[in-house]
Amino acid sequence: MPVLSIIACDMFEDELTYVLSKDSKLEQLILVEKSECFGLQRKLKSLGCLPALIPLDRIPEILKGEKSQSFPAILKPFCDINFIEKIRCKLENRHKTKVTVVANVLKMGLHIDNELLRAEVYRNIREMSRFSDRILIFYGTCGHSLVDIEKDFEGLGCQLYFLKDDKGEIVEDCISVALGGNDAYARAMVNSEGEGTFYLTPMWASGWQEFPKEKFVELSENDKKYIKRYRRVAKIDTGLSYELDFDENVRDFARFFNLKIVELQGSKKIAEQSYQDAKKFP
């Protein structure tokens, strides 16, 4: 059974929840056992999907032994379709390749240092390539942190897939994914009426709640000048509603920094298409 691994920033927790929970063809799902994966586990569980939590160093052993024994946890994400639809899906998929997905979520805090982010993503690619047939990198280029990732892993025996837009370009960051691509991101900035705009997805907004407000009060002078560039906060509606306090979180953020709220229509297209492309095994 082929193995597709996913290395993702926890900023993409909602997108991962969406693509994994609606995948009726997925045979098995493993989440790397770590605190960064607990939010994803909780959201999947709320949708009736029960992945296995396994430490990264034990996953090769589990995958190697699965042929000779029954797997401890199998994802059967049929929670939102009726009985007849279940039977139809099973009949359609009888001769299709079954896929095991291993998802590894990395903490958002890695973005504080470009070198740290690159080193951690690269380390996980090397480690997970030992047991994976493919790896989907659920990151953008994140400034210059991962801009050379395709070139740097050209000789890797495990094929890498990326979050790409309609032009086949790796997206810039999570905001580019949420808006539907690099061009959509550029258009949003052009149409910002000349005002600096801070963009919030549901996960970005929930992350704001985790930071003590005192930390923002104690910003350096350079940081305060940076914040003052913004006049608006854009609430991006991707159609995903796993973070129930999205509206409240955006209002709190806008109130604290004295920003005007604008709403933008988002998209799930890039996350969904990239996942489906990576999962197409012969």
C-alpha positions in Angstrom: 0.0 0.0 0.0 1.6 3.3 -1.1 2.3 5.9 1.6 1.6 9.7 1.1 3.1 11.8 3.9 2.2 15.4 4.6 4.4 17.9 6.3 2.3 20.9 7.2 2.4 24.2 9.1 -0.3 24.2 11.8 -1.7 27.3 10.1 -3.2 24.8 7.6 -5.0 22.8 10.2 -8.4 23.6 8.8 -7.5 22.8 5.3 -6.0 19.5 6.3 -9.2 18.7 8.3 -11.2 19.5 5.2 -9.3 17.4 2.7 -8.8 14.4 5.0 -12.3 14.2 6.4 -14.0 14.3 3.0 -11.7 11.7 1.4 -13.9 8.7 1.1 -11.2 6.7 -0.7 -8.6 7.0 2.1 -7.8 3.7 3.7 -5.6 4.6 6.6 -4.6 7.8 8.4 -1.7 8.3 10.9 -1.0 11.5 12.7 2.4 12.0 14.2 2.0 12.0 17.9 2.9 15.5 19.1 1.1 18.5 20.5 0.9 20.3 17.1 -1.3 17.5 15.8 -3.8 17.5 18.6 -5.9 20.3 17.1 -6.1 18.4 13.8 -7.0 15.2 15.7 -9.8 16.9 17.6 -11.3 18.4 14.5 -11.2 15.1 12.6 -12.7 13.3 15.6 -15.6 15.8 15.7 -16.4 14.8 12.1 -16.4 11.1 12.9 -12.8 10.3 11.6 -10.5 8.5 14.0 -6.8 8.5 12.9 -4.1 6.7 14.8 -1.6 8.8 16.8 1.9 7.3 16.5 5.3 8.7 17.4 7.3 9.5 14.3 10.1 7.1 15.1 7.7 4.2 15.4 5.8 4.8 12.1 8.3 2.8 9.8 7.9 -0.2 12.1 4.0 0.1 12.0 3.9 0.4 8.3 6.3 -2.5 7.8 4.2 -4.7 10.0 0.8 -3.7 8.6 0.8 -6.4 5.9 1.0 -9.2 8.4 -1.5 -7.9 11.0 -4.6 -5.8 11.2 -3.8 -2.1 11.5 -4.7 -0.5 14.9 -6.8 2.4 13.5 -8.4 2.7 10.1 -9.9 5.9 8.9 -13.4 5.4 7.4 -14.6 8.9 6.7 -18.1 8.0 5.6 -19.7 9.9 8.4 -21.6 12.3 6.2 -23.0 10.1 3.4 -25.9 7.7 3.4 -25.8 3.9 3.3 -26.4 3.6 -0.5 -23.6 6.1 -1.1 -21.3 4.1 1.0 -22.0 0.9 -1.0 -21.5 2.8 -4.3 -18.1 4.3 -3.1 -16.9 0.8 -2.1 -17.9 -0.7 -5.4 -16.2 2.1 -7.3 -13.0 1.8 -5.3 -12.6 -2.0 -5.4 -9.8 -1.9 -8.0 -8.3 1.5 -7.0 -5.0 1.8 -5.1 -5.5 2.2 -1.4 -3.4 4.9 0.2 -2.0 5.4 3.7 -1.6 9.0 4.7 0.8 10.1 7.4 0.3 13.7 8.5 3.0 15.7 10.4 2.1 19.2 11.7 4.9 21.6 12.5 4.5 24.6 14.8 3.8 28.0 13.4 6.5 29.5 15.7 9.2 28.3 13.3 8.4 31.3 11.1 10.3 33.6 13.6 13.5 32.5 11.9 13.9 31.7 8.2 16.9 29.4 8.8 15.1 27.6 11.6 12.0 27.0 9.5 14.0 25.7 6.5 16.1 23.4 8.8 13.1 21.9 10.5 11.1 21.3 7.2 14.2 19.8 5.5 14.9 17.5 8.5 11.4 16.2 8.4 11.5 15.6 4.7 14.6 13.5 5.0 13.2 11.5 7.9 9.8 10.9 6.4 11.2 10.1 3.0 12.5 6.8 4.5 9.1 5.3 4.6 7.1 7.5 2.1 6.4 7.1 -1.6 5.5 10.8 -1.8 5.5 13.8 0.4 3.1 16.7 0.1 4.6 19.9 1.5 1.8 21.9 3.0 3.8 25.2 3.1 4.2 28.1 0.7 7.7 29.5 0.0 7.3 31.6 3.2 9.4 34.5 2.0 12.8 33.0 1.1 12.7 30.2 3.6 11.6 27.4 1.2 12.0 29.1 -2.2 14.7 26.6 -3.2 13.0 23.5 -1.9 12.3 21.8 -5.2 15.9 22.3 -6.4 17.4 21.2 -3.1 15.6 17.8 -3.1 15.9 17.0 -6.8 17.9 13.8 -6.1 15.6 12.6 -3.3 14.2 9.1 -4.0 10.8 10.2 -2.6 8.8 12.5 -4.9 7.8 15.8 -3.4 4.5 17.6 -4.1 3.6 21.2 -3.3 0.8 23.7 -2.8 0.6 25.1 -6.3 -1.7 27.6 -8.0 -3.2 27.4 -11.5 0.1 28.6 -13.1 1.9 25.7 -11.4 3.8 28.0 -9.1 4.3 27.2 -5.4 2.2 29.6 -3.4 3.8 32.3 -1.4 2.2 31.6 2.0 -1.0 30.6 3.8 -2.8 33.8 2.8 -2.1 33.0 -0.9 -3.6 29.6 -0.4 -6.7 31.0 1.4 -7.3 33.6 -1.4 -6.9 31.1 -4.3 -3.3 31.7 -5.4 -0.5 34.2 -5.9 -2.4 36.3 -8.5 -5.4 36.5 -6.2 -3.2 37.6 -3.4 -1.6 40.3 -5.6 -5.1 41.5 -6.7 -6.3 41.8 -3.1 -3.3 44.0 -2.3 -3.8 46.2 -5.4 -7.5 46.6 -4.4 -6.7 47.5 -0.8 -7.6 51.2 -1.5 -4.1 52.3 -0.8 -4.4 51.1 2.9 -2.1 48.6 4.5 -4.1 45.4 5.1 -3.4 42.6 7.6 -5.0 39.3 6.4 -6.6 36.8 8.9 -7.7 33.3 8.2 -9.6 31.4 10.9 -6.3 29.8 12.2 -4.4 33.1 12.1 -7.2 34.7 14.1 -7.3 31.9 16.6 -3.5 32.2 17.0 -3.9 35.8 17.9 -6.0 34.8 20.9 -3.1 32.7 22.2 -0.7 35.7 22.5 -1.0 37.7 25.8 -1.9 41.2 24.8 0.9 42.5 27.0 3.3 41.2 24.4 1.9 43.5 21.8 2.0 46.5 24.2 5.7 45.8 24.7 6.6 45.8 21.0 9.8 47.5 20.0 9.7 50.9 18.2 10.4 49.2 14.9 7.6 46.7 15.4 5.2 49.5 16.4 6.1 51.3 13.2 5.4 48.1 11.3 2.0 47.7 12.8 1.1 51.3 12.1 1.5 50.6 8.4 -1.9 48.7 8.6 -5.2 50.4 8.4 -7.4 47.4 7.7 -7.8 43.8 8.7 -9.2 41.4 6.1 -11.3 38.6 7.3 -10.9 35.8 4.7 -13.9 33.5 4.5 -12.7 30.1 3.1 -16.0 28.4 3.8 -14.4 26.4 6.6 -16.0 26.7 10.0 -14.0 24.6 12.3 -12.9 27.6 14.3 -16.2 28.7 15.9 -14.9 32.0 17.3 -13.6 33.4 14.0 -15.8 36.5 14.0 -15.1 37.3 17.6 -11.3 36.8 17.1 -11.2 39.2 14.2 -13.2 41.8 16.1 -10.8 41.6 19.0 -7.8 41.9 16.8 -9.3 44.9 14.9 -10.3 46.6 18.2 -6.9 46.2 19.8 -5.0 47.6 16.8 -7.7 50.1 15.8 -8.2 48.6 12.4 -11.2 48.6 10.0 -12.6 45.2 9.1 -13.1 44.2 5.5 -14.3 40.8 4.3 -12.8 38.8 1.4 -14.0 35.7 -0.2 -11.5 32.8 0.1 -11.1 29.5 -1.5 -10.3 25.8 -0.6 -9.3 25.0 -4.2 -5.5 25.0 -3.9 -5.5 22.8 -0.8 -8.0 20.4 -2.2 -6.4 20.1 -5.7 -2.9 19.8 -4.4 -3.9 17.0 -2.1 -5.7 15.1 -4.9 -2.8 15.5 -7.2 -0.4 14.1 -4.6 -2.7 11.2 -3.9 -3.0 9.9 -7.5 -1.1 6.7 -7.5 -1.1 4.4 -10.5 
